[in-house]
Amino acid sequence: MGFHWRWDFTWQILPRLLDATLNTLAAAGIGYGIALVLGLVFALAQRTPYRMLTVSVREAVEFVRSTPLVLQIFFFFYVGPQMGLRLSPWVSGMIAIGLHYASYLSEVYRGGLEAVPKGQWEAATALNLSTRDTYARIIIPQALPPALAGMGNYLVGIFKDTPMLSVIGVAELMHTANSIGSENYRYLEPYTLVGLIFLLISLPTAGLIRLFECWVRRKLGMR
């Protein structure tokens, strides 16, 4: 077996890892989409005049942020059926990732919302705009640009956390690498390739996010 690199084995396993890469990207994309929407809902729910709702959502967000993602994945997949909620590994993983990162993104949104000058709220009130129109047309468009950096960081974070889905059998990169290693008793090539794939995707993505952030700021006349 040894620790020497086998190129024939590398080319043999590469197609399986590339297929798993597509699953990993899909998992990250779907999970991030859920987190984007839920995170905004959580952030807005903490700004209502209804104290019970505000406190409940705030405590729920803190609870999710304070518990490990892997525990939440286990909960949805293994505890869910005991509560009458039977979900596939994919659905369980997407819900867990989406909910987990929504709690973090809600804080990113909250920071952006609080950065909007108070005068914008007063102007909306003077124009007799409804709360919905105030958020949709004035506040949220101004709150998102400052939040882009944090939102982009969590996109990369979700991508790097997808290997946790392997614990419930989702066929992402790490699960596939583990399967290849156990089948062939060689782990050097699959694990190294997985690391390289994550690196080759994460670094350009982070760079593109920074470019997008700069473009948005220029469009809005922000420094």
MDAnalysis code that builds the backbone (N, CA, C; Angstrom):
import MDAnalysis as mda
import numpy as np

u = mda.Universe.empty(669, n_residues=223, atom_resindex=np.repeat(np.arange(223), 3), trajectory=True)
u.add_TopologyAttr("name", ["N", "CA", "C"] * 223)
u.add_TopologyAttr("resid", np.arange(1, 224))
u.add_TopologyAttr("resname", ["MET", "GLY", "PHE", "HIS", "TRP", "ARG", "TRP", "ASP", "PHE", "THR", "TRP", "GLN", "ILE", "LEU", "PRO", "ARG", "LEU", "LEU", "ASP", "ALA", "THR", "LEU", "ASN", "THR", "LEU", "ALA", "ALA", "ALA", "GLY", "ILE", "GLY", "TYR", "GLY", "ILE", "ALA", "LEU", "VAL", "LEU", "GLY", "LEU", "VAL", "PHE", "ALA", "LEU", "ALA", "GLN", "ARG", "THR", "PRO", "TYR", "ARG", "MET", "LEU", "THR", "VAL", "SER", "VAL", "ARG", "GLU", "ALA", "VAL", "GLU", "PHE", "VAL", "ARG", "SER", "THR", "PRO", "LEU", "VAL", "LEU", "GLN", "ILE", "PHE", "PHE", "PHE", "PHE", "TYR", "VAL", "GLY", "PRO", "GLN", "MET", "GLY", "LEU", "ARG", "LEU", "SER", "PRO", "TRP", "VAL", "SER", "GLY", "MET", "ILE", "ALA", "ILE", "GLY", "LEU", "HIS", "TYR", "ALA", "SER", "TYR", "LEU", "SER", "GLU", "VAL", "TYR", "ARG", "GLY", "GLY", "LEU", "GLU", "ALA", "VAL", "PRO", "LYS", "GLY", "GLN", "TRP", "GLU", "ALA", "ALA", "THR", "ALA", "LEU", "ASN", "LEU", "SER", "THR", "ARG", "ASP", "THR", "TYR", "ALA", "ARG", "ILE", "ILE", "ILE", "PRO", "GLN", "ALA", "LEU", "PRO", "PRO", "ALA", "LEU", "ALA", "GLY", "MET", "GLY", "ASN", "TYR", "LEU", "VAL", "GLY", "ILE", "PHE", "LYS", "ASP", "THR", "PRO", "MET", "LEU", "SER", "VAL", "ILE", "GLY", "VAL", "ALA", "GLU", "LEU", "MET", "HIS", "THR", "ALA", "ASN", "SER", "ILE", "GLY", "SER", "GLU", "ASN", "TYR", "ARG", "TYR", "LEU", "GLU", "PRO", "TYR", "THR", "LEU", "VAL", "GLY", "LEU", "ILE", "PHE", "LEU", "LEU", "ILE", "SER", "LEU", "PRO", "THR", "ALA", "GLY", "LEU", "ILE", "ARG", "LEU", "PHE", "GLU", "CYS", "TRP", "VAL", "ARG", "ARG", "LYS", "LEU", "GLY", "MET", "ARG"])
u.atoms.positions = np.array([
    [0.856, -1.190, 0.000],
    [0.000, 0.000, 0.000],
    [0.890, 1.238, 0.000],
    [1.598, 1.532, 1.089],
    [2.570, 2.605, 1.115],
    [1.933, 3.980, 1.020],
    [2.831, 4.978, 0.962],
    [2.373, 6.359, 0.890],
    [2.715, 6.991, -0.457],
    [3.122, 6.194, -1.423],
    [3.432, 6.743, -2.727],
    [2.136, 7.048, -3.478],
    [2.199, 8.075, -4.310],
    [1.015, 8.516, -5.059],
    [0.814, 7.636, -6.277],
    [-0.394, 7.136, -6.443],
    [-0.716, 6.278, -7.590],
    [-1.576, 7.078, -8.565],
    [-0.987, 7.414, -9.704],
    [-1.719, 8.206, -10.689],
    [-2.818, 7.396, -11.360],
    [-2.590, 6.091, -11.564],
    [-3.638, 5.277, -12.180],
    [-4.884, 5.240, -11.299],
    [-4.671, 5.145, -10.005],
    [-5.784, 5.144, -9.053],
    [-6.465, 6.516, -9.027],
    [-5.671, 7.570, -9.154],
    [-6.217, 8.932, -9.160],
    [-7.199, 9.124, -10.305],
    [-6.788, 8.729, -11.522],
    [-7.677, 8.893, -12.683],
    [-8.893, 7.986, -12.575],
    [-8.737, 6.894, -11.880],
    [-9.853, 5.958, -11.720],
    [-10.949, 6.534, -10.807],
    [-10.541, 7.214, -9.746],
    [-11.521, 7.698, -8.760],
    [-11.995, 9.125, -9.045],
    [-11.296, 9.831, -9.919],
    [-11.635, 11.230, -10.166],
    [-13.079, 11.435, -10.648],
    [-13.607, 10.606, -11.576],
    [-14.999, 10.818, -11.998],
    [-16.004, 10.720, -10.842],
    [-15.784, 9.781, -9.930],
    [-16.691, 9.668, -8.773],
    [-16.629, 10.915, -7.895],
    [-15.427, 11.432, -7.713],
    [-15.282, 12.625, -6.883],
    [-15.888, 13.854, -7.557],
    [-15.793, 13.918, -8.876],
    [-16.391, 15.052, -9.585],
    [-17.918, 14.993, -9.504],
    [-18.483, 13.791, -9.604],
    [-19.928, 13.650, -9.412],
    [-20.336, 14.084, -8.007],
    [-19.523, 13.685, -7.027],
    [-19.811, 14.075, -5.648],
    [-19.663, 15.581, -5.459],
    [-18.770, 16.199, -6.247],
    [-18.605, 17.653, -6.174],
    [-19.894, 18.356, -6.574],
    [-20.569, 17.832, -7.592],
    [-21.850, 18.419, -8.008],
    [-22.871, 18.320, -6.880],
    [-22.896, 17.181, -6.196],
    [-23.813, 17.030, -5.054],
    [-23.465, 18.017, -3.942],
    [-22.167, 18.204, -3.720],
    [-21.726, 19.137, -2.684],
    [-22.129, 20.560, -3.028],
    [-21.939, 20.955, -4.292],
    [-22.328, 22.296, -4.724],
    [-23.834, 22.494, -4.619],
    [-24.586, 21.446, -4.973],
    [-26.050, 21.532, -4.863],
    [-26.465, 21.689, -3.406],
    [-25.836, 20.921, -2.528],
    [-26.152, 21.016, -1.101],
    [-25.844, 22.403, -0.557],
    [-24.685, 22.940, -0.942],
    [-24.305, 24.275, -0.477],
    [-25.246, 25.334, -1.032],
    [-25.608, 25.210, -2.307],
    [-26.488, 26.197, -2.926],
    [-27.885, 26.195, -2.327],
    [-28.450, 25.001, -2.157],
    [-29.799, 24.903, -1.590],
    [-29.805, 25.357, -0.133],
    [-28.810, 24.894, 0.620],
    [-28.720, 25.299, 2.021],
    [-28.565, 26.803, 2.166],
    [-27.767, 27.404, 1.287],
    [-27.556, 28.848, 1.349],
    [-28.827, 29.602, 0.968],
    [-29.538, 29.097, -0.013],
    [-30.801, 29.729, -0.403],
    [-31.797, 29.741, 0.749],
    [-31.897, 28.611, 1.439],
    [-32.780, 28.537, 2.610],
    [-32.322, 29.520, 3.680],
    [-31.015, 29.570, 3.910],
    [-30.475, 30.446, 4.949],
    [-30.708, 31.919, 4.624],
    [-30.581, 32.294, 3.346],
    [-30.802, 33.683, 2.961],
    [-32.213, 34.137, 3.293],
    [-33.185, 33.308, 2.934],
    [-34.588, 33.678, 3.153],
    [-34.936, 33.644, 4.635],
    [-34.621, 32.526, 5.294],
    [-34.948, 32.389, 6.715],
    [-34.204, 33.416, 7.569],
    [-32.962, 33.705, 7.202],
    [-32.187, 34.681, 7.961],
    [-32.839, 36.047, 7.950],
    [-33.352, 36.449, 6.786],
    [-34.040, 37.743, 6.702],
    [-35.332, 37.719, 7.510],
    [-36.050, 36.601, 7.449],
    [-37.277, 36.467, 8.246],
    [-36.960, 36.583, 9.730],
    [-35.913, 35.887, 10.176],
    [-35.527, 35.943, 11.593],
    [-35.128, 37.362, 11.999],
    [-34.391, 38.052, 11.121],
    [-33.948, 39.406, 11.442],
    [-35.136, 40.358, 11.563],
    [-36.071, 40.258, 10.630],
    [-37.244, 41.140, 10.666],
    [-38.156, 40.805, 11.839],
    [-38.234, 39.515, 12.177],
    [-39.100, 39.100, 13.292],
    [-38.601, 39.640, 14.626],
    [-37.312, 39.962, 14.695],
    [-36.755, 40.518, 15.927],
    [-36.905, 42.039, 15.997],
    [-37.556, 42.614, 14.984],
    [-37.731, 44.065, 14.959],
    [-39.203, 44.458, 14.980],
    [-40.065, 43.542, 15.382],
    [-41.492, 43.830, 15.431],
    [-41.846, 44.456, 16.777],
    [-43.015, 45.098, 16.858],
    [-43.451, 45.658, 18.142],
    [-44.017, 44.597, 19.088],
    [-44.092, 43.363, 18.624],
    [-44.654, 42.279, 19.444],
    [-43.524, 41.642, 20.249],
    [-43.451, 41.984, 21.499],
    [-42.320, 41.579, 22.336],
    [-42.190, 40.052, 22.437],
    [-43.312, 39.338, 22.561],
    [-43.243, 37.893, 22.706],
    [-42.611, 37.251, 21.465],
    [-43.016, 37.734, 20.286],
    [-42.445, 37.211, 19.041],
    [-40.958, 37.545, 18.955],
    [-40.621, 38.790, 19.259],
    [-39.223, 39.222, 19.185],
    [-38.327, 38.399, 20.098],
    [-38.745, 38.222, 21.345],
    [-37.944, 37.476, 22.310],
    [-37.845, 36.010, 21.916],
    [-38.955, 35.430, 21.453],
    [-38.966, 34.013, 21.066],
    [-38.001, 33.745, 19.922],
    [-38.053, 34.594, 18.910],
    [-37.165, 34.415, 17.756],
    [-35.718, 34.632, 18.162],
    [-35.467, 35.637, 18.988],
    [-34.106, 35.921, 19.426],
    [-33.518, 34.739, 20.198],
    [-34.313, 34.158, 21.086],
    [-33.825, 33.018, 21.867],
    [-33.622, 31.798, 20.980],
    [-34.520, 31.594, 20.022],
    [-34.374, 30.468, 19.096],
    [-33.101, 30.607, 18.268],
    [-32.822, 31.818, 17.798],
    [-31.614, 32.072, 17.019],
    [-30.369, 31.790, 17.860],
    [-30.379, 32.261, 19.099],
    [-29.225, 32.032, 19.975],
    [-29.041, 30.545, 20.271],
    [-30.145, 29.828, 20.411],
    [-30.059, 28.384, 20.673],
    [-29.413, 27.664, 19.485],
    [-29.860, 27.986, 18.283],
    [-29.312, 27.339, 17.089],
    [-27.842, 27.702, 16.921],
    [-27.488, 28.964, 17.155],
    [-26.099, 29.400, 17.021],
    [-25.189, 28.755, 18.058],
    [-25.756, 28.350, 19.174],
    [-24.954, 27.832, 20.280],
    [-24.826, 26.314, 20.287],
    [-25.454, 25.645, 19.334],
    [-25.374, 24.184, 19.267],
    [-24.682, 23.769, 17.964],
    [-23.961, 22.655, 17.964],
    [-23.200, 22.240, 16.775],
    [-24.104, 21.868, 15.603],
    [-23.639, 22.170, 14.410],
    [-24.381, 21.817, 13.206],
    [-24.584, 20.318, 13.104],
    [-23.563, 19.537, 13.446],
    [-23.681, 18.080, 13.318],
    [-24.785, 17.541, 14.225],
    [-24.958, 18.152, 15.404],
    [-26.035, 17.735, 16.300],
    [-27.388, 18.030, 15.681],
    [-27.518, 19.163, 15.022],
    [-28.781, 19.518, 14.379],
    [-29.089, 18.585, 13.211],
    [-28.043, 18.194, 12.484],
    [-28.236, 17.226, 11.392],
    [-28.745, 15.903, 11.943],
    [-28.102, 15.420, 13.014],
    [-28.553, 14.184, 13.654],
    [-29.989, 14.304, 14.145],
    [-30.318, 15.448, 14.708],
    [-31.652, 15.634, 15.276],
    [-32.725, 15.486, 14.205],
    [-32.565, 16.184, 13.089],
    [-33.585, 16.123, 12.034],
    [-33.693, 14.726, 11.435],
    [-32.552, 14.032, 11.307],
    [-32.591, 12.738, 10.627],
    [-32.982, 11.583, 11.550],
    [-32.446, 11.586, 12.776],
    [-32.680, 10.454, 13.671],
    [-33.805, 10.694, 14.682],
    [-33.935, 11.924, 15.175],
    [-34.984, 12.204, 16.154],
    [-36.307, 12.522, 15.459],
    [-36.209, 13.106, 14.266],
    [-37.416, 13.450, 13.522],
    [-38.423, 12.313, 13.388],
    [-37.987, 11.107, 12.993],
    [-38.944, 10.000, 12.854],
    [-39.664, 9.664, 14.155],
    [-39.032, 9.864, 15.305],
    [-39.686, 9.603, 16.582],
    [-40.785, 10.618, 16.872],
    [-40.739, 11.742, 16.152],
    [-41.749, 12.784, 16.310],
    [-42.709, 12.792, 15.132],
    [-42.651, 11.722, 14.315],
    [-43.536, 11.618, 13.161],
    [-43.050, 12.370, 11.936],
    [-41.788, 12.799, 11.939],
    [-41.237, 13.561, 10.822],
    [-40.145, 12.738, 10.153],
    [-40.506, 12.017, 9.100],
    [-39.554, 11.163, 8.397],
    [-39.020, 11.898, 7.176],
    [-37.732, 12.183, 7.208],
    [-37.105, 12.937, 6.139],
    [-35.940, 12.145, 5.558],
    [-35.706, 12.321, 4.275],
    [-34.556, 11.675, 3.637],
    [-33.276, 12.352, 4.119],
    [-32.121, 11.690, 3.928],
    [-30.860, 12.331, 4.319],
    [-30.661, 13.700, 3.676],
    [-31.017, 13.816, 2.399],
    [-30.845, 15.088, 1.701],
    [-31.706, 16.178, 2.333],
    [-32.975, 15.879, 2.531],
    [-33.883, 16.890, 3.089],
    [-33.467, 17.263, 4.505],
    [-33.117, 16.255, 5.305],
    [-32.665, 16.532, 6.676],
    [-31.448, 17.438, 6.670],
    [-30.495, 17.133, 5.795],
    [-29.275, 17.932, 5.723],
    [-29.536, 19.350, 5.268],
    [-30.404, 19.522, 4.272],
    [-30.691, 20.859, 3.764],
    [-31.389, 21.712, 4.820],
    [-32.337, 21.109, 5.536],
    [-33.045, 21.851, 6.584],
    [-32.077, 22.246, 7.691],
    [-31.237, 21.307, 8.104],
    [-30.292, 21.591, 9.189],
    [-29.313, 22.691, 8.797],
    [-28.724, 22.584, 7.605],
    [-27.768, 23.601, 7.156],
    [-28.463, 24.951, 6.981],
    [-29.636, 24.927, 6.343],
    [-30.356, 26.178, 6.123],
    [-30.716, 26.864, 7.426],
    [-31.236, 26.101, 8.384],
    [-31.627, 26.675, 9.671],
    [-30.413, 27.163, 10.453],
    [-29.351, 26.378, 10.429],
    [-28.148, 26.742, 11.186],
    [-27.565, 28.059, 10.682],
    [-27.393, 28.160, 9.378],
    [-26.781, 29.374, 8.839],
    [-27.759, 30.537, 8.760],
    [-29.055, 30.256, 8.769],
    [-30.032, 31.346, 8.839],
    [-29.881, 32.108, 10.144],
    [-29.559, 31.384, 11.207],
    [-29.383, 32.050, 12.502],
    [-28.181, 32.991, 12.475],
    [-27.132, 32.610, 11.748],
    [-25.969, 33.489, 11.626],
    [-26.251, 34.655, 10.677],
    [-26.899, 34.366, 9.566],
    [-27.200, 35.428, 8.608],
    [-28.187, 36.437, 9.176],
    [-29.042, 36.010, 10.099],
    [-29.979, 36.956, 10.712],
    [-29.221, 38.057, 11.443],
    [-28.080, 37.699, 12.032],
    [-27.267, 38.705, 12.711],
    [-26.573, 39.621, 11.704],
    [-26.199, 39.069, 10.559],
    [-25.607, 39.889, 9.502],
    [-26.643, 40.889, 8.986],
    [-27.858, 40.384, 8.738],
    [-28.940, 41.267, 8.307],
    [-29.230, 42.329, 9.363],
    [-29.257, 41.919, 10.622],
    [-29.573, 42.853, 11.702],
    [-28.570, 44.003, 11.736],
    [-27.284, 43.657, 11.564],
    [-26.268, 44.700, 11.524],
    [-26.485, 45.665, 10.374],
    [-26.861, 45.115, 9.215],
    [-27.129, 45.972, 8.063],
    [-28.335, 46.865, 8.278],
    [-29.381, 46.303, 8.861],
    [-30.601, 47.077, 9.122],
    [-30.333, 48.207, 10.116],
    [-29.555, 47.911, 11.124],
    [-29.275, 48.922, 12.134],
    [-28.321, 49.999, 11.626],
    [-27.626, 49.719, 10.521],
    [-26.710, 50.707, 9.947],
    [-27.444, 51.748, 9.104],
    [-28.692, 51.494, 8.753],
    [-29.468, 52.461, 7.971],
    [-29.759, 53.680, 8.847],
    [-29.451, 54.870, 8.382],
    [-29.672, 56.075, 9.196],
    [-31.125, 56.220, 9.644],
    [-31.297, 56.730, 10.825],
    [-32.633, 56.907, 11.386],
    [-33.493, 57.830, 10.528],
    [-32.840, 58.769, 9.863],
    [-33.571, 59.707, 9.019],
    [-34.339, 59.035, 7.903],
    [-33.858, 57.860, 7.444],
    [-34.564, 57.125, 6.396],
    [-35.924, 56.637, 6.892],
    [-35.958, 56.202, 8.148],
    [-37.232, 55.779, 8.744],
    [-38.180, 56.974, 8.878],
    [-37.631, 58.086, 9.300],
    [-38.457, 59.280, 9.481],
    [-39.005, 59.768, 8.147],
    [-38.181, 59.679, 7.089],
    [-38.643, 60.091, 5.764],
    [-39.768, 59.184, 5.275],
    [-39.627, 57.873, 5.528],
    [-40.669, 56.931, 5.121],
    [-41.973, 57.218, 5.861],
    [-41.866, 57.559, 7.133],
    [-43.057, 57.896, 7.916],
    [-43.707, 59.168, 7.378],
    [-42.879, 60.152, 7.009],
    [-43.404, 61.408, 6.468],
    [-44.124, 61.188, 5.145],
    [-43.644, 60.202, 4.388],
    [-44.285, 59.882, 3.102],
    [-45.492, 58.963, 3.265],
    [-45.788, 58.609, 4.525],
    [-46.933, 57.758, 4.840],
    [-46.829, 56.370, 4.188],
    [-45.602, 55.854, 4.125],
    [-45.400, 54.513, 3.582],
    [-45.741, 53.466, 4.637],
    [-46.257, 52.342, 4.193],
    [-46.538, 51.244, 5.112],
    [-45.225, 50.609, 5.561],
    [-45.292, 49.825, 6.631],
    [-44.085, 49.147, 7.121],
    [-43.491, 48.251, 6.050],
    [-44.368, 47.550, 5.328],
    [-43.898, 46.649, 4.258],
    [-43.160, 47.425, 3.176],
    [-43.749, 48.531, 2.711],
    [-43.112, 49.323, 1.663],
    [-41.823, 49.976, 2.170],
    [-41.818, 50.377, 3.429],
    [-40.624, 50.992, 4.003],
    [-39.451, 50.023, 3.962],
    [-39.700, 48.794, 4.379],
    [-38.634, 47.787, 4.350],
    [-38.241, 47.436, 2.917],
    [-39.254, 47.160, 2.071],
    [-38.979, 46.650, 0.730],
    [-38.336, 47.689, -0.179],
    [-38.730, 48.955, -0.057],
    [-38.303, 49.977, -1.015],
    [-37.206, 50.898, -0.490],
    [-37.046, 50.964, 0.822],
    [-36.083, 51.919, 1.371],
    [-35.022, 51.251, 2.249],
    [-35.480, 50.510, 3.265],
    [-34.547, 50.025, 4.281],
    [-33.697, 48.859, 3.788],
    [-34.330, 47.798, 3.293],
    [-33.574, 46.606, 2.885],
    [-32.581, 46.902, 1.760],
    [-32.944, 47.670, 0.705],
    [-31.944, 47.979, -0.327],
    [-30.704, 48.692, 0.216],
    [-30.875, 49.482, 1.283],
    [-29.723, 50.159, 1.877],
    [-28.987, 49.272, 2.875],
    [-29.689, 48.302, 3.448],
    [-29.074, 47.438, 4.460],
    [-28.239, 46.325, 3.845],
    [-28.567, 45.897, 2.634],
    [-27.877, 44.744, 2.050],
    [-26.412, 45.002, 1.685],
    [-26.065, 46.153, 1.044],
    [-24.647, 46.338, 0.670],
    [-23.668, 46.195, 1.827],
    [-23.917, 46.793, 3.007],
    [-22.966, 46.589, 4.108],
    [-22.909, 45.146, 4.601],
    [-23.968, 44.379, 4.303],
    [-24.035, 43.000, 4.786],
    [-23.424, 42.006, 3.814],
    [-23.043, 42.466, 2.620],
    [-22.587, 41.530, 1.585],
    [-21.352, 40.744, 1.995],
    [-20.428, 41.399, 2.677],
    [-19.190, 40.707, 3.071],
    [-19.506, 39.522, 3.979],
    [-20.336, 39.757, 4.990],
    [-20.707, 38.671, 5.894],
    [-21.502, 37.588, 5.195],
    [-22.392, 37.985, 4.305],
    [-23.180, 37.008, 3.562],
    [-22.285, 36.129, 2.701],
    [-21.276, 36.733, 2.078],
    [-20.348, 35.965, 1.253],
    [-19.508, 35.010, 2.067],
    [-19.078, 35.444, 3.240],
    [-18.278, 34.567, 4.097],
    [-19.058, 33.318, 4.492],
    [-20.338, 33.485, 4.761],
    [-21.138, 32.328, 5.169],
    [-21.441, 31.402, 3.993],
    [-21.435, 31.929, 2.779],
    [-21.569, 31.047, 1.613],
    [-20.392, 30.090, 1.547],
    [-19.182, 30.630, 1.707],
    [-17.989, 29.779, 1.718],
    [-18.034, 28.836, 2.913],
    [-18.517, 29.342, 4.061],
    [-18.614, 28.507, 5.257],
    [-19.550, 27.325, 5.066],
    [-20.678, 27.552, 4.421],
    [-21.621, 26.457, 4.155],
    [-20.968, 25.409, 3.262],
    [-20.266, 25.874, 2.227],
    [-19.614, 24.936, 1.320],
    [-18.624, 24.045, 2.073],
    [-17.859, 24.652, 2.979],
    [-16.858, 23.876, 3.725],
    [-17.478, 23.010, 4.811],
    [-18.722, 23.290, 5.194],
    [-19.391, 22.475, 6.213],
    [-20.211, 21.325, 5.628],
    [-20.333, 21.273, 4.309],
    [-21.109, 20.183, 3.708],
    [-20.571, 18.786, 4.041],
    [-19.256, 18.599, 4.322],
    [-18.809, 17.258, 4.706],
    [-19.525, 16.700, 5.928],
    [-20.123, 17.552, 6.755],
    [-20.862, 17.052, 7.908],
    [-22.075, 16.227, 7.490],
    [-22.540, 16.435, 6.263],
    [-23.690, 15.666, 5.782],
    [-23.334, 14.196, 5.589],
    [-22.046, 13.893, 5.542],
    [-21.639, 12.495, 5.354],
    [-22.056, 11.627, 6.537],
    [-22.286, 12.242, 7.707],
    [-22.634, 11.457, 8.895],
    [-24.007, 10.800, 8.757],
    [-24.848, 11.320, 7.835],
    [-26.159, 10.689, 7.629],
    [-26.252, 10.078, 6.229],
    [-25.096, 9.926, 5.574],
    [-25.061, 9.186, 4.320],
    [-25.317, 9.974, 3.059],
    [-25.279, 11.297, 3.125],
    [-25.430, 12.098, 1.906],
    [-24.166, 11.950, 1.071],
    [-24.340, 11.663, -0.211],
    [-23.196, 11.343, -1.073],
    [-22.489, 12.601, -1.550],
    [-21.930, 13.372, -0.582],
    [-21.127, 14.533, -0.969],
    [-19.660, 14.102, -1.020],
    [-18.751, 15.075, -1.087],
    [-17.347, 14.758, -1.339],
    [-16.717, 13.865, -0.274],
    [-16.870, 14.221, 1.005],
    [-16.221, 13.440, 2.043],
    [-16.804, 12.037, 2.151],
    [-18.107, 11.925, 1.990],
    [-18.740, 10.598, 2.046],
    [-18.195, 9.717, 0.930],
    [-18.067, 10.300, -0.265],
    [-17.548, 9.546, -1.408],
    [-16.087, 9.176, -1.192],
    [-15.290, 10.102, -0.649],
    [-13.881, 9.818, -0.385],
    [-13.738, 8.699, 0.645],
    [-14.569, 8.732, 1.671],
    [-14.535, 7.658, 2.672],
    [-14.895, 6.315, 2.047],
    [-15.894, 6.325, 1.167],
    [-16.300, 5.075, 0.508],
    [-15.178, 4.532, -0.363],
    [-14.546, 5.421, -1.125],
    [-13.434, 5.000, -1.987],
    [-12.292, 4.432, -1.145],
    [-11.979, 5.098, -0.052],
    [-10.898, 4.636, 0.808],
    [-11.167, 3.278, 1.420],
    [-12.413, 3.071, 1.877],
    [-12.749, 1.791, 2.504],
    [-12.820, 0.663, 1.482],
    [-13.181, 1.009, 0.260],
    [-13.263, -0.019, -0.788],
    [-11.880, -0.458, -1.260],
    [-10.942, 0.483, -1.315],
    [-9.627, 0.202, -1.906],
    [-8.478, 0.211, -0.887],
    [-8.806, 0.515, 0.371],
    [-7.782, 0.599, 1.417],
    [-6.693, 1.601, 1.055],
    [-7.103, 2.658, 0.344],
    [-6.197, 3.771, 0.023],
    [-6.939, 5.067, 0.306],
    [-6.356, 5.889, 1.170],
    [-7.003, 7.150, 1.549],
    [-6.208, 8.379, 1.106],
    [-4.949, 8.171, 0.752],
    [-4.109, 9.301, 0.381],
    [-4.690, 10.073, -0.799],
    [-4.971, 9.380, -1.877],
    [-5.450, 10.043, -3.085],
    [-6.836, 10.672, -2.909],
    [-7.844, 9.922, -2.417],
    [-9.171, 10.542, -2.306],
    [-9.207, 11.740, -1.364],
    [-8.555, 11.646, -0.209],
    [-8.581, 12.762, 0.738],
    [-7.813, 13.972, 0.199],
    [-6.691, 13.707, -0.463],
    [-5.922, 14.819, -1.039],
    [-6.718, 15.513, -2.133],
    [-7.370, 14.727, -2.981],
    [-8.169, 15.311, -4.058],
    [-9.343, 16.114, -3.506],
    [-9.957, 15.608, -2.444],
    [-11.072, 16.344, -1.828],
    [-10.581, 17.695, -1.313],
    [-9.435, 17.702, -0.664],
    [-8.882, 18.959, -0.177],
    [-8.600, 19.935, -1.306],
    [-8.051, 19.427, -2.412],
    [-7.756, 20.284, -3.553],
    [-9.031, 20.825, -4.180],
    [-10.060, 19.991, -4.271],
    [-11.329, 20.437, -4.860],
    [-11.945, 21.544, -4.016],
    [-11.943, 21.357, -2.698],
    [-12.472, 22.410, -1.827],
    [-11.677, 23.698, -1.994],
    [-10.364, 23.571, -2.085],
    [-9.513, 24.747, -2.239],
    [-9.772, 25.447, -3.565],
    [-9.885, 24.676, -4.640],
    [-10.081, 25.243, -5.970],
    [-11.438, 25.917, -6.134],
    [-12.393, 25.522, -5.321],
    [-13.713, 26.156, -5.386],
    [-13.825, 27.317, -4.399],
    [-13.303, 27.137, -3.190],
    [-13.457, 28.150, -2.142],
    [-12.707, 29.441, -2.463],
    [-11.462, 29.333, -2.912],
    [-10.664, 30.537, -3.154],
    [-11.245, 31.418, -4.267],
    [-11.572, 30.868, -5.441],
    [-12.187, 31.724, -6.470],
    [-13.535, 32.287, -6.029],
    [-14.309, 31.490, -5.293],
    [-15.601, 31.988, -4.830],
    [-15.430, 33.188, -3.914],
    [-14.493, 33.106, -2.989],
    [-14.224, 34.229, -2.090],
    [-13.793, 35.467, -2.877],
    [-12.963, 35.264, -3.899],
    [-12.532, 36.390, -4.730],
    [-13.685, 37.009, -5.496],
    [-14.560, 36.173, -6.056],
    [-15.718, 36.686, -6.792],
    [-16.668, 37.453, -5.880],
    [-16.813, 36.985, -4.650],
    [-17.675, 37.685, -3.694],
    [-17.132, 39.076, -3.406],
    [-15.809, 39.178, -3.240],
    [-15.206, 40.491, -2.990],
    [-15.391, 41.421, -4.194],
    [-15.237, 40.880, -5.406],
    [-15.444, 41.692, -6.599],
    [-16.886, 42.159, -6.706],
    [-17.814, 41.264, -6.394],
    [-19.237, 41.625, -6.442],
    [-19.548, 42.712, -5.419],
    [-18.968, 42.592, -4.235],
    [-19.177, 43.594, -3.191],
    [-18.662, 44.952, -3.649],
    [-17.483, 44.993, -4.256],
    [-16.923, 46.249, -4.753],
    [-17.793, 46.835, -5.860],
    [-18.308, 45.968, -6.732],
    [-19.164, 46.429, -7.832],
    [-20.446, 47.055, -7.292],
    [-21.055, 46.409, -6.317],
    [-22.288, 46.946, -5.719],
    [-22.019, 48.292, -5.068],
    [-20.913, 48.396, -4.354],
    [-20.583, 49.666, -3.689],
    [-20.349, 50.785, -4.701],
    [-19.693, 50.463, -5.803],
    [-19.483, 51.476, -6.830],
    [-20.800, 51.908, -7.442],
    [-21.675, 50.942, -7.704],
    [-22.975, 51.264, -8.288],
    [-23.779, 52.194, -7.392],
    [-23.649, 51.991, -6.077],
    [-24.405, 52.784, -5.115],
    [-23.654, 54.029, -4.662],
    [-22.463, 54.244, -5.223],
    [-21.679, 55.408, -4.854],
    [-21.100, 55.324, -3.463],
    [-20.861, 54.085, -2.977],
    [-20.307, 53.898, -1.643],
    [-18.816, 53.619, -1.762],
    [-18.040, 54.023, -0.779],
    [-16.626, 53.740, -0.765],
    [-16.364, 52.396, -0.134],
])
